[in-house]
Amino acid sequence: MTANAKLVSTTRTATASKRRGGGGFLRQLGLQLLCIAIGFTVVFPVIWIVAMSLDPRNLQRPDSLFPPGA
């Protein structure tokens, strides 16, 4: 294999891998925002249930997440 053929092969491999999984800043930001949104929708109900179990007032519709008597 000549030096030129190795250079072309390396350049093609680098370009293909950049196209395949390179992503970018906006893609990474979008994925992280998606993970935060999914995490919030999973964790918030658990925190809500724990807070309601600690509420001594036994309200059906509480006005705050953390009750004053907890």
PDB file of N, CA, C, O and CB in Angstrom:
ATOM      1  N   MET A   1       0.850  -1.173   0.000  1.00  0.00           N
ATOM      2  CA  MET A   1       0.000   0.000   0.000  1.00  0.00           C
ATOM      3  C   MET A   1       0.897   1.239   0.000  1.00  0.00           C
ATOM      4  O   MET A   1       1.860   1.321   0.762  1.00  0.00           O
ATOM      5  CB  MET A   1      -0.968  -0.003   1.227  1.00  0.00           C
ATOM      6  N   THR A   2       0.578   2.165  -0.834  1.00  0.00           N
ATOM      7  CA  THR A   2       1.398   3.365  -0.918  1.00  0.00           C
ATOM      8  C   THR A   2       1.008   4.361   0.158  1.00  0.00           C
ATOM      9  O   THR A   2      -0.011   4.194   0.829  1.00  0.00           O
ATOM     10  CB  THR A   2       1.274   4.003  -2.296  1.00  0.00           C
ATOM     11  N   ALA A   3       1.810   5.387   0.320  1.00  0.00           N
ATOM     12  CA  ALA A   3       1.543   6.405   1.333  1.00  0.00           C
ATOM     13  C   ALA A   3       0.257   7.154   1.020  1.00  0.00           C
ATOM     14  O   ALA A   3      -0.501   7.489   1.929  1.00  0.00           O
ATOM     15  CB  ALA A   3       2.715   7.385   1.431  1.00  0.00           C
ATOM     16  N   ASN A   4       0.004   7.420  -0.262  1.00  0.00           N
ATOM     17  CA  ASN A   4      -1.221   8.123  -0.642  1.00  0.00           C
ATOM     18  C   ASN A   4      -2.457   7.280  -0.342  1.00  0.00           C
ATOM     19  O   ASN A   4      -3.467   7.807   0.125  1.00  0.00           O
ATOM     20  CB  ASN A   4      -1.185   8.491  -2.128  1.00  0.00           C
ATOM     21  N   ALA A   5      -2.388   5.989  -0.604  1.00  0.00           N
ATOM     22  CA  ALA A   5      -3.521   5.107  -0.347  1.00  0.00           C
ATOM     23  C   ALA A   5      -3.817   5.036   1.150  1.00  0.00           C
ATOM     24  O   ALA A   5      -4.983   4.993   1.542  1.00  0.00           O
ATOM     25  CB  ALA A   5      -3.245   3.702  -0.906  1.00  0.00           C
ATOM     26  N   LYS A   6      -2.782   5.022   1.991  1.00  0.00           N
ATOM     27  CA  LYS A   6      -2.990   5.006   3.434  1.00  0.00           C
ATOM     28  C   LYS A   6      -3.639   6.300   3.905  1.00  0.00           C
ATOM     29  O   LYS A   6      -4.514   6.277   4.770  1.00  0.00           O
ATOM     30  CB  LYS A   6      -1.666   4.786   4.161  1.00  0.00           C
ATOM     31  N   LEU A   7      -3.217   7.425   3.342  1.00  0.00           N
ATOM     32  CA  LEU A   7      -3.772   8.718   3.715  1.00  0.00           C
ATOM     33  C   LEU A   7      -5.243   8.806   3.331  1.00  0.00           C
ATOM     34  O   LEU A   7      -6.065   9.285   4.112  1.00  0.00           O
ATOM     35  CB  LEU A   7      -2.983   9.849   3.055  1.00  0.00           C
ATOM     36  N   VAL A   8      -5.575   8.345   2.129  1.00  0.00           N
ATOM     37  CA  VAL A   8      -6.967   8.371   1.671  1.00  0.00           C
ATOM     38  C   VAL A   8      -7.814   7.458   2.535  1.00  0.00           C
ATOM     39  O   VAL A   8      -8.930   7.817   2.908  1.00  0.00           O
ATOM     40  CB  VAL A   8      -7.069   7.954   0.189  1.00  0.00           C
ATOM     41  N   SER A   9      -7.297   6.277   2.860  1.00  0.00           N
ATOM     42  CA  SER A   9      -8.031   5.334   3.695  1.00  0.00           C
ATOM     43  C   SER A   9      -8.281   5.910   5.083  1.00  0.00           C
ATOM     44  O   SER A   9      -9.383   5.778   5.614  1.00  0.00           O
ATOM     45  CB  SER A   9      -7.271   4.015   3.803  1.00  0.00           C
ATOM     46  N   THR A  10      -7.287   6.538   5.671  1.00  0.00           N
ATOM     47  CA  THR A  10      -7.425   7.139   6.990  1.00  0.00           C
ATOM     48  C   THR A  10      -8.412   8.287   6.970  1.00  0.00           C
ATOM     49  O   THR A  10      -9.210   8.438   7.894  1.00  0.00           O
ATOM     50  CB  THR A  10      -6.080   7.619   7.496  1.00  0.00           C
ATOM     51  N   THR A  11      -8.364   9.100   5.920  1.00  0.00           N
ATOM     52  CA  THR A  11      -9.277  10.231   5.803  1.00  0.00           C
ATOM     53  C   THR A  11     -10.716   9.756   5.658  1.00  0.00           C
ATOM     54  O   THR A  11     -11.618  10.327   6.271  1.00  0.00           O
ATOM     55  CB  THR A  11      -8.890  11.109   4.613  1.00  0.00           C
ATOM     56  N   ARG A  12     -10.941   8.727   4.861  1.00  0.00           N
ATOM     57  CA  ARG A  12     -12.297   8.193   4.694  1.00  0.00           C
ATOM     58  C   ARG A  12     -12.826   7.629   6.008  1.00  0.00           C
ATOM     59  O   ARG A  12     -13.990   7.844   6.346  1.00  0.00           O
ATOM     60  CB  ARG A  12     -12.317   7.105   3.608  1.00  0.00           C
ATOM     61  N   THR A  13     -11.998   6.918   6.745  1.00  0.00           N
ATOM     62  CA  THR A  13     -12.419   6.343   8.021  1.00  0.00           C
ATOM     63  C   THR A  13     -12.764   7.440   9.021  1.00  0.00           C
ATOM     64  O   THR A  13     -13.764   7.336   9.730  1.00  0.00           O
ATOM     65  CB  THR A  13     -11.320   5.434   8.591  1.00  0.00           C
ATOM     66  N   ALA A  14     -11.957   8.481   9.085  1.00  0.00           N
ATOM     67  CA  ALA A  14     -12.214   9.574  10.014  1.00  0.00           C
ATOM     68  C   ALA A  14     -13.492  10.307   9.649  1.00  0.00           C
ATOM     69  O   ALA A  14     -14.270  10.677  10.529  1.00  0.00           O
ATOM     70  CB  ALA A  14     -11.040  10.545  10.035  1.00  0.00           C
ATOM     71  N   THR A  15     -13.717  10.521   8.348  1.00  0.00           N
ATOM     72  CA  THR A  15     -14.919  11.212   7.903  1.00  0.00           C
ATOM     73  C   THR A  15     -16.155  10.372   8.194  1.00  0.00           C
ATOM     74  O   THR A  15     -17.174  10.908   8.630  1.00  0.00           O
ATOM     75  CB  THR A  15     -14.833  11.533   6.407  1.00  0.00           C
ATOM     76  N   ALA A  16     -16.084   9.073   7.960  1.00  0.00           N
ATOM     77  CA  ALA A  16     -17.228   8.198   8.198  1.00  0.00           C
ATOM     78  C   ALA A  16     -17.564   8.143   9.679  1.00  0.00           C
ATOM     79  O   ALA A  16     -18.738   8.177  10.049  1.00  0.00           O
ATOM     80  CB  ALA A  16     -16.949   6.789   7.668  1.00  0.00           C
ATOM     81  N   SER A  17     -16.553   8.060  10.528  1.00  0.00           N
ATOM     82  CA  SER A  17     -16.840   7.991  11.959  1.00  0.00           C
ATOM     83  C   SER A  17     -17.365   9.319  12.463  1.00  0.00           C
ATOM     84  O   SER A  17     -18.171   9.346  13.393  1.00  0.00           O
ATOM     85  CB  SER A  17     -15.592   7.586  12.744  1.00  0.00           C
ATOM     86  N   LYS A  18     -16.930  10.422  11.874  1.00  0.00           N
ATOM     87  CA  LYS A  18     -17.431  11.727  12.278  1.00  0.00           C
ATOM     88  C   LYS A  18     -18.902  11.854  11.886  1.00  0.00           C
ATOM     89  O   LYS A  18     -19.711  12.389  12.643  1.00  0.00           O
ATOM     90  CB  LYS A  18     -16.592  12.861  11.637  1.00  0.00           C
ATOM     91  N   ARG A  19     -19.237  11.358  10.697  1.00  0.00           N
ATOM     92  CA  ARG A  19     -20.622  11.414  10.236  1.00  0.00           C
ATOM     93  C   ARG A  19     -21.515  10.507  11.076  1.00  0.00           C
ATOM     94  O   ARG A  19     -22.653  10.863  11.385  1.00  0.00           O
ATOM     95  CB  ARG A  19     -20.711  11.019   8.758  1.00  0.00           C
ATOM     96  N   ARG A  20     -21.006   9.350  11.442  1.00  0.00           N
ATOM     97  CA  ARG A  20     -21.799   8.339  12.134  1.00  0.00           C
ATOM     98  C   ARG A  20     -22.145   8.747  13.556  1.00  0.00           C
ATOM     99  O   ARG A  20     -23.317   8.711  13.930  1.00  0.00           O
ATOM    100  CB  ARG A  20     -21.060   7.028  12.151  1.00  0.00           C
ATOM    101  N   GLY A  21     -21.175   9.129  14.348  1.00  0.00           N
ATOM    102  CA  GLY A  21     -21.462   9.377  15.748  1.00  0.00           C
ATOM    103  C   GLY A  21     -20.909  10.678  16.271  1.00  0.00           C
ATOM    104  O   GLY A  21     -20.807  10.865  17.483  1.00  0.00           O
ATOM    105  N   GLY A  22     -20.549  11.582  15.383  1.00  0.00           N
ATOM    106  CA  GLY A  22     -19.932  12.823  15.805  1.00  0.00           C
ATOM    107  C   GLY A  22     -20.848  13.672  16.659  1.00  0.00           C
ATOM    108  O   GLY A  22     -20.415  14.219  17.673  1.00  0.00           O
ATOM    109  N   GLY A  23     -22.097  13.791  16.271  1.00  0.00           N
ATOM    110  CA  GLY A  23     -23.047  14.579  17.035  1.00  0.00           C
ATOM    111  C   GLY A  23     -22.724  16.044  16.931  1.00  0.00           C
ATOM    112  O   GLY A  23     -22.659  16.607  15.838  1.00  0.00           O
ATOM    113  N   GLY A  24     -22.526  16.647  18.051  1.00  0.00           N
ATOM    114  CA  GLY A  24     -22.216  18.057  18.110  1.00  0.00           C
ATOM    115  C   GLY A  24     -22.769  18.623  19.395  1.00  0.00           C
ATOM    116  O   GLY A  24     -23.381  17.926  20.203  1.00  0.00           O
ATOM    117  N   PHE A  25     -22.536  19.889  19.555  1.00  0.00           N
ATOM    118  CA  PHE A  25     -22.951  20.536  20.807  1.00  0.00           C
ATOM    119  C   PHE A  25     -24.466  20.553  20.956  1.00  0.00           C
ATOM    120  O   PHE A  25     -24.984  20.241  22.028  1.00  0.00           O
ATOM    121  CB  PHE A  25     -22.411  21.965  20.871  1.00  0.00           C
ATOM    122  N   LEU A  26     -25.184  20.913  19.893  1.00  0.00           N
ATOM    123  CA  LEU A  26     -26.642  21.003  19.995  1.00  0.00           C
ATOM    124  C   LEU A  26     -27.279  19.636  20.201  1.00  0.00           C
ATOM    125  O   LEU A  26     -28.261  19.507  20.932  1.00  0.00           O
ATOM    126  CB  LEU A  26     -27.218  21.657  18.746  1.00  0.00           C
ATOM    127  N   ARG A  27     -26.724  18.624  19.563  1.00  0.00           N
ATOM    128  CA  ARG A  27     -27.262  17.267  19.750  1.00  0.00           C
ATOM    129  C   ARG A  27     -27.049  16.812  21.191  1.00  0.00           C
ATOM    130  O   ARG A  27     -27.949  16.243  21.810  1.00  0.00           O
ATOM    131  CB  ARG A  27     -26.592  16.267  18.765  1.00  0.00           C
ATOM    132  N   GLN A  28     -25.856  17.065  21.719  1.00  0.00           N
ATOM    133  CA  GLN A  28     -25.548  16.688  23.096  1.00  0.00           C
ATOM    134  C   GLN A  28     -26.443  17.450  24.066  1.00  0.00           C
ATOM    135  O   GLN A  28     -26.943  16.876  25.033  1.00  0.00           O
ATOM    136  CB  GLN A  28     -24.064  16.953  23.414  1.00  0.00           C
ATOM    137  N   LEU A  29     -26.644  18.732  23.815  1.00  0.00           N
ATOM    138  CA  LEU A  29     -27.512  19.541  24.667  1.00  0.00           C
ATOM    139  C   LEU A  29     -28.946  19.017  24.634  1.00  0.00           C
ATOM    140  O   LEU A  29     -29.608  18.936  25.668  1.00  0.00           O
ATOM    141  CB  LEU A  29     -27.475  21.013  24.228  1.00  0.00           C
ATOM    142  N   GLY A  30     -29.418  18.664  23.449  1.00  0.00           N
ATOM    143  CA  GLY A  30     -30.766  18.118  23.318  1.00  0.00           C
ATOM    144  C   GLY A  30     -30.924  16.799  24.060  1.00  0.00           C
ATOM    145  O   GLY A  30     -31.936  16.574  24.724  1.00  0.00           O
ATOM    146  N   LEU A  31     -29.939  15.936  23.950  1.00  0.00           N
ATOM    147  CA  LEU A  31     -30.003  14.656  24.654  1.00  0.00           C
ATOM    148  C   LEU A  31     -29.986  14.847  26.173  1.00  0.00           C
ATOM    149  O   LEU A  31     -30.694  14.148  26.898  1.00  0.00           O
ATOM    150  CB  LEU A  31     -28.838  13.761  24.227  1.00  0.00           C
ATOM    151  N   GLN A  32     -29.186  15.783  26.643  1.00  0.00           N
ATOM    152  CA  GLN A  32     -29.135  16.027  28.081  1.00  0.00           C
ATOM    153  C   GLN A  32     -30.437  16.635  28.589  1.00  0.00           C
ATOM    154  O   GLN A  32     -30.894  16.292  29.679  1.00  0.00           O
ATOM    155  CB  GLN A  32     -27.966  16.943  28.419  1.00  0.00           C
ATOM    156  N   LEU A  33     -31.040  17.535  27.809  1.00  0.00           N
ATOM    157  CA  LEU A  33     -32.332  18.096  28.201  1.00  0.00           C
ATOM    158  C   LEU A  33     -33.416  17.023  28.215  1.00  0.00           C
ATOM    159  O   LEU A  33     -34.290  17.027  29.082  1.00  0.00           O
ATOM    160  CB  LEU A  33     -32.730  19.231  27.254  1.00  0.00           C
ATOM    161  N   LEU A  34     -33.356  16.106  27.256  1.00  0.00           N
ATOM    162  CA  LEU A  34     -34.308  14.998  27.231  1.00  0.00           C
ATOM    163  C   LEU A  34     -34.141  14.120  28.471  1.00  0.00           C
ATOM    164  O   LEU A  34     -35.131  13.714  29.080  1.00  0.00           O
ATOM    165  CB  LEU A  34     -34.126  14.157  25.951  1.00  0.00           C
ATOM    166  N   CYS A  35     -32.907  13.828  28.846  1.00  0.00           N
ATOM    167  CA  CYS A  35     -32.654  13.012  30.039  1.00  0.00           C
ATOM    168  C   CYS A  35     -33.129  13.721  31.307  1.00  0.00           C
ATOM    169  O   CYS A  35     -33.663  13.077  32.210  1.00  0.00           O
ATOM    170  CB  CYS A  35     -31.157  12.682  30.153  1.00  0.00           C
ATOM    171  N   ILE A  36     -32.942  15.025  31.383  1.00  0.00           N
ATOM    172  CA  ILE A  36     -33.413  15.779  32.548  1.00  0.00           C
ATOM    173  C   ILE A  36     -34.929  15.744  32.621  1.00  0.00           C
ATOM    174  O   ILE A  36     -35.489  15.572  33.703  1.00  0.00           O
ATOM    175  CB  ILE A  36     -32.918  17.235  32.494  1.00  0.00           C
ATOM    176  N   ALA A  37     -35.606  15.906  31.481  1.00  0.00           N
ATOM    177  CA  ALA A  37     -37.066  15.870  31.458  1.00  0.00           C
ATOM    178  C   ALA A  37     -37.589  14.495  31.873  1.00  0.00           C
ATOM    179  O   ALA A  37     -38.543  14.405  32.644  1.00  0.00           O
ATOM    180  CB  ALA A  37     -37.586  16.233  30.061  1.00  0.00           C
ATOM    181  N   ILE A  38     -36.980  13.440  31.374  1.00  0.00           N
ATOM    182  CA  ILE A  38     -37.402  12.089  31.748  1.00  0.00           C
ATOM    183  C   ILE A  38     -37.134  11.847  33.229  1.00  0.00           C
ATOM    184  O   ILE A  38     -37.974  11.274  33.922  1.00  0.00           O
ATOM    185  CB  ILE A  38     -36.674  11.030  30.889  1.00  0.00           C
ATOM    186  N   GLY A  39     -35.990  12.272  33.714  1.00  0.00           N
ATOM    187  CA  GLY A  39     -35.669  12.115  35.132  1.00  0.00           C
ATOM    188  C   GLY A  39     -36.641  12.858  36.025  1.00  0.00           C
ATOM    189  O   GLY A  39     -37.046  12.347  37.069  1.00  0.00           O
ATOM    190  N   PHE A  40     -37.021  14.071  35.619  1.00  0.00           N
ATOM    191  CA  PHE A  40     -37.968  14.853  36.408  1.00  0.00           C
ATOM    192  C   PHE A  40     -39.331  14.162  36.469  1.00  0.00           C
ATOM    193  O   PHE A  40     -39.942  14.099  37.535  1.00  0.00           O
ATOM    194  CB  PHE A  40     -38.114  16.264  35.821  1.00  0.00           C
ATOM    195  N   THR A  41     -39.813  13.643  35.337  1.00  0.00           N
ATOM    196  CA  THR A  41     -41.120  12.994  35.328  1.00  0.00           C
ATOM    197  C   THR A  41     -41.116  11.682  36.105  1.00  0.00           C
ATOM    198  O   THR A  41     -42.173  11.219  36.534  1.00  0.00           O
ATOM    199  CB  THR A  41     -41.564  12.743  33.901  1.00  0.00           C
ATOM    200  N   VAL A  42     -39.958  11.081  36.291  1.00  0.00           N
ATOM    201  CA  VAL A  42     -39.876   9.842  37.069  1.00  0.00           C
ATOM    202  C   VAL A  42     -39.707  10.138  38.555  1.00  0.00           C
ATOM    203  O   VAL A  42     -40.329   9.481  39.390  1.00  0.00           O
ATOM    204  CB  VAL A  42     -38.713   8.973  36.571  1.00  0.00           C
ATOM    205  N   VAL A  43     -38.875  11.116  38.894  1.00  0.00           N
ATOM    206  CA  VAL A  43     -38.542  11.371  40.295  1.00  0.00           C
ATOM    207  C   VAL A  43     -39.603  12.210  41.004  1.00  0.00           C
ATOM    208  O   VAL A  43     -39.838  12.005  42.195  1.00  0.00           O
ATOM    209  CB  VAL A  43     -37.198  12.065  40.388  1.00  0.00           C
ATOM    210  N   PHE A  44     -40.251  13.150  40.309  1.00  0.00           N
ATOM    211  CA  PHE A  44     -41.210  14.042  40.972  1.00  0.00           C
ATOM    212  C   PHE A  44     -42.360  13.294  41.654  1.00  0.00           C
ATOM    213  O   PHE A  44     -42.670  13.614  42.802  1.00  0.00           O
ATOM    214  CB  PHE A  44     -41.775  15.017  39.964  1.00  0.00           C
ATOM    215  N   PRO A  45     -43.005  12.325  41.017  1.00  0.00           N
ATOM    216  CA  PRO A  45     -44.080  11.608  41.724  1.00  0.00           C
ATOM    217  C   PRO A  45     -43.596  10.869  42.979  1.00  0.00           C
ATOM    218  O   PRO A  45     -44.328  10.769  43.963  1.00  0.00           O
ATOM    219  CB  PRO A  45     -44.732  10.614  40.781  1.00  0.00           C
ATOM    220  N   VAL A  46     -42.379  10.361  42.940  1.00  0.00           N
ATOM    221  CA  VAL A  46     -41.843   9.666  44.122  1.00  0.00           C
ATOM    222  C   VAL A  46     -41.648  10.661  45.261  1.00  0.00           C
ATOM    223  O   VAL A  46     -42.002  10.372  46.404  1.00  0.00           O
ATOM    224  CB  VAL A  46     -40.496   8.955  43.788  1.00  0.00           C
ATOM    225  N   ILE A  47     -41.088  11.832  44.957  1.00  0.00           N
ATOM    226  CA  ILE A  47     -40.914  12.865  45.983  1.00  0.00           C
ATOM    227  C   ILE A  47     -42.266  13.321  46.502  1.00  0.00           C
ATOM    228  O   ILE A  47     -42.425  13.543  47.702  1.00  0.00           O
ATOM    229  CB  ILE A  47     -40.124  14.068  45.426  1.00  0.00           C
ATOM    230  N   TRP A  48     -43.238  13.462  45.619  1.00  0.00           N
ATOM    231  CA  TRP A  48     -44.590  13.890  46.019  1.00  0.00           C
ATOM    232  C   TRP A  48     -45.209  12.876  46.991  1.00  0.00           C
ATOM    233  O   TRP A  48     -45.797  13.276  47.996  1.00  0.00           O
ATOM    234  CB  TRP A  48     -45.502  14.059  44.767  1.00  0.00           C
ATOM    235  N   ILE A  49     -45.090  11.598  46.713  1.00  0.00           N
ATOM    236  CA  ILE A  49     -45.672  10.566  47.581  1.00  0.00           C
ATOM    237  C   ILE A  49     -44.992  10.565  48.943  1.00  0.00           C
ATOM    238  O   ILE A  49     -45.663  10.440  49.967  1.00  0.00           O
ATOM    239  CB  ILE A  49     -45.553   9.175  46.928  1.00  0.00           C
ATOM    240  N   VAL A  50     -43.679  10.702  48.967  1.00  0.00           N
ATOM    241  CA  VAL A  50     -42.955  10.749  50.249  1.00  0.00           C
ATOM    242  C   VAL A  50     -43.370  11.987  51.042  1.00  0.00           C
ATOM    243  O   VAL A  50     -43.578  11.899  52.252  1.00  0.00           O
ATOM    244  CB  VAL A  50     -41.416  10.751  50.014  1.00  0.00           C
ATOM    245  N   ALA A  51     -43.492  13.128  50.388  1.00  0.00           N
ATOM    246  CA  ALA A  51     -43.899  14.350  51.080  1.00  0.00           C
ATOM    247  C   ALA A  51     -45.316  14.228  51.630  1.00  0.00           C
ATOM    248  O   ALA A  51     -45.592  14.703  52.732  1.00  0.00           O
ATOM    249  CB  ALA A  51     -43.805  15.551  50.139  1.00  0.00           C
ATOM    250  N   MET A  52     -46.216  13.598  50.878  1.00  0.00           N
ATOM    251  CA  MET A  52     -47.593  13.438  51.358  1.00  0.00           C
ATOM    252  C   MET A  52     -47.660  12.456  52.530  1.00  0.00           C
ATOM    253  O   MET A  52     -48.521  12.594  53.399  1.00  0.00           O
ATOM    254  CB  MET A  52     -48.505  12.956  50.216  1.00  0.00           C
ATOM    255  N   SER A  53     -46.787  11.496  52.563  1.00  0.00           N
ATOM    256  CA  SER A  53     -46.798  10.555  53.676  1.00  0.00           C
ATOM    257  C   SER A  53     -46.268  11.204  54.953  1.00  0.00           C
ATOM    258  O   SER A  53     -46.578  10.746  56.052  1.00  0.00           O
ATOM    259  CB  SER A  53     -45.971   9.318  53.331  1.00  0.00           C
ATOM    260  N   LEU A  54     -45.476  12.259  54.818  1.00  0.00           N
ATOM    261  CA  LEU A  54     -44.953  12.959  55.995  1.00  0.00           C
ATOM    262  C   LEU A  54     -45.867  14.087  56.467  1.00  0.00           C
ATOM    263  O   LEU A  54     -45.638  14.650  57.537  1.00  0.00           O
ATOM    264  CB  LEU A  54     -43.581  13.518  55.691  1.00  0.00           C
ATOM    265  N   ASP A  55     -46.888  14.425  55.701  1.00  0.00           N
ATOM    266  CA  ASP A  55     -47.765  15.551  56.023  1.00  0.00           C
ATOM    267  C   ASP A  55     -48.732  15.161  57.142  1.00  0.00           C
ATOM    268  O   ASP A  55     -49.555  14.264  56.957  1.00  0.00           O
ATOM    269  CB  ASP A  55     -48.549  16.011  54.768  1.00  0.00           C
ATOM    270  N   PRO A  56     -48.646  15.817  58.296  1.00  0.00           N
ATOM    271  CA  PRO A  56     -49.536  15.476  59.404  1.00  0.00           C
ATOM    272  C   PRO A  56     -50.951  16.031  59.231  1.00  0.00           C
ATOM    273  O   PRO A  56     -51.856  15.618  59.955  1.00  0.00           O
ATOM    274  CB  PRO A  56     -48.953  15.984  60.696  1.00  0.00           C
ATOM    275  N   ARG A  57     -51.163  16.947  58.299  1.00  0.00           N
ATOM    276  CA  ARG A  57     -52.482  17.569  58.137  1.00  0.00           C
ATOM    277  C   ARG A  57     -53.472  16.678  57.404  1.00  0.00           C
ATOM    278  O   ARG A  57     -54.678  16.905  57.507  1.00  0.00           O
ATOM    279  CB  ARG A  57     -52.346  18.875  57.398  1.00  0.00           C
ATOM    280  N   ASN A  58     -53.008  15.674  56.669  1.00  0.00           N
ATOM    281  CA  ASN A  58     -53.851  14.726  55.942  1.00  0.00           C
ATOM    282  C   ASN A  58     -54.782  15.434  54.955  1.00  0.00           C
ATOM    283  O   ASN A  58     -55.990  15.198  54.954  1.00  0.00           O
ATOM    284  CB  ASN A  58     -54.672  13.895  56.926  1.00  0.00           C
ATOM    285  N   LEU A  59     -54.213  16.299  54.117  1.00  0.00           N
ATOM    286  CA  LEU A  59     -54.986  17.039  53.130  1.00  0.00           C
ATOM    287  C   LEU A  59     -55.105  16.251  51.830  1.00  0.00           C
ATOM    288  O   LEU A  59     -54.202  15.499  51.462  1.00  0.00           O
ATOM    289  CB  LEU A  59     -54.347  18.402  52.865  1.00  0.00           C
ATOM    290  N   GLN A  60     -56.236  16.432  51.137  1.00  0.00           N
ATOM    291  CA  GLN A  60     -56.409  15.812  49.825  1.00  0.00           C
ATOM    292  C   GLN A  60     -55.623  16.555  48.760  1.00  0.00           C
ATOM    293  O   GLN A  60     -55.024  15.938  47.879  1.00  0.00           O
ATOM    294  CB  GLN A  60     -57.885  15.766  49.446  1.00  0.00           C
ATOM    295  N   ARG A  61     -55.625  17.902  48.841  1.00  0.00           N
ATOM    296  CA  ARG A  61     -54.911  18.733  47.871  1.00  0.00           C
ATOM    297  C   ARG A  61     -53.947  19.634  48.626  1.00  0.00           C
ATOM    298  O   ARG A  61     -54.343  20.705  49.086  1.00  0.00           O
ATOM    299  CB  ARG A  61     -55.901  19.576  47.003  1.00  0.00           C
ATOM    300  N   PRO A  62     -52.719  19.233  48.759  1.00  0.00           N
ATOM    301  CA  PRO A  62     -51.750  20.043  49.509  1.00  0.00           C
ATOM    302  C   PRO A  62     -51.367  21.308  48.726  1.00  0.00           C
ATOM    303  O   PRO A  62     -51.492  21.357  47.503  1.00  0.00           O
ATOM    304  CB  PRO A  62     -50.486  19.210  49.825  1.00  0.00           C
ATOM    305  N   ASP A  63     -50.902  22.320  49.453  1.00  0.00           N
ATOM    306  CA  ASP A  63     -50.536  23.574  48.813  1.00  0.00           C
ATOM    307  C   ASP A  63     -49.032  23.701  48.596  1.00  0.00           C
ATOM    308  O   ASP A  63     -48.590  24.624  47.911  1.00  0.00           O
ATOM    309  CB  ASP A  63     -51.031  24.733  49.640  1.00  0.00           C
ATOM    310  N   SER A  64     -48.246  22.808  49.156  1.00  0.00           N
ATOM    311  CA  SER A  64     -46.796  22.856  48.942  1.00  0.00           C
ATOM    312  C   SER A  64     -46.245  21.428  48.927  1.00  0.00           C
ATOM    313  O   SER A  64     -46.876  20.497  49.427  1.00  0.00           O
ATOM    314  CB  SER A  64     -46.093  23.711  50.050  1.00  0.00           C
ATOM    315  N   LEU A  65     -45.072  21.283  48.351  1.00  0.00           N
ATOM    316  CA  LEU A  65     -44.465  19.964  48.251  1.00  0.00           C
ATOM    317  C   LEU A  65     -43.967  19.484  49.605  1.00  0.00           C
ATOM    318  O   LEU A  65     -44.161  18.324  49.969  1.00  0.00           O
ATOM    319  CB  LEU A  65     -43.322  19.983  47.250  1.00  0.00           C
ATOM    320  N   PHE A  66     -43.322  20.382  50.351  1.00  0.00           N
ATOM    321  CA  PHE A  66     -42.826  20.025  51.674  1.00  0.00           C
ATOM    322  C   PHE A  66     -43.724  20.645  52.728  1.00  0.00           C
ATOM    323  O   PHE A  66     -43.743  21.867  52.876  1.00  0.00           O
ATOM    324  CB  PHE A  66     -41.361  20.483  51.862  1.00  0.00           C
ATOM    325  N   PRO A  67     -44.469  19.829  53.466  1.00  0.00           N
ATOM    326  CA  PRO A  67     -45.417  20.354  54.460  1.00  0.00           C
ATOM    327  C   PRO A  67     -44.710  20.990  55.640  1.00  0.00           C
ATOM    328  O   PRO A  67     -43.566  20.640  55.933  1.00  0.00           O
ATOM    329  CB  PRO A  67     -46.330  19.246  54.953  1.00  0.00           C
ATOM    330  N   PRO A  68     -45.370  21.926  56.330  1.00  0.00           N
ATOM    331  CA  PRO A  68     -44.734  22.629  57.431  1.00  0.00           C
ATOM    332  C   PRO A  68     -44.444  21.731  58.634  1.00  0.00           C
ATOM    333  O   PRO A  68     -43.500  22.010  59.373  1.00  0.00           O
ATOM    334  CB  PRO A  68     -45.598  23.773  57.858  1.00  0.00           C
ATOM    335  N   GLY A  69     -45.207  20.679  58.858  1.00  0.00           N
ATOM    336  CA  GLY A  69     -45.007  19.840  60.040  1.00  0.00           C
ATOM    337  C   GLY A  69     -44.167  18.605  59.785  1.00  0.00           C
ATOM    338  O   GLY A  69     -44.091  17.722  60.639  1.00  0.00           O
ATOM    339  N   ALA A  70     -43.543  18.529  58.637  1.00  0.00           N
ATOM    340  CA  ALA A  70     -42.787  17.318  58.300  1.00  0.00           C
ATOM    341  C   ALA A  70     -41.484  17.252  59.077  1.00  0.00           C
ATOM    342  O   ALA A  70     -40.719  16.301  58.920  1.00  0.00           O
ATOM    343  CB  ALA A  70     -42.502  17.264  56.798  1.00  0.00           C
TER     344      ALA A  70
END
